[in-house]
Amino acid sequence: VIRFDGFIAAYTDQKDEDAEDEESRRLPEIRSGEQLARQAINATQHTTEPPPRYSEASLIKKLEELGIGRPST
């Protein structure tokens, strides 16, 4: 049960709010005690790795790409 929209409020499209078709809504409304049928369960495992640390050369290259700094630095 969503009690507070949080970041979802920022990402909700206007068309979702005005949609008349139940399938086009972000989440269908459910009522207390309503029986739900599961359609599919897909278990996936994801791992992430942080980006590599900057070396002096990679830091200078990134700063140049972003236009940060002065030619003397």
C-alpha positions, 0 to 999 in steps of 0.5 A: 500500500502506497501511503506517500507518493514520494518520487513517484509524483514527479515521474507520473505522466499526465496521461496516467492520471487522465487515463480511462482504460484500467490497463494504461494506469500505473497501478490498478486500485485494490481494495482491502480483502480483494483476492489477487491472482499472480500472473508471473514471477520472474526472479533476476539478480543484478550486481553493480560495480562502482565506477573506477577511481580517477587517476591523475590523467583520467581526472584531467581528461574528464575536466577537459571534457566538461570544460572545467578549469583554465588552460594553465591548470 
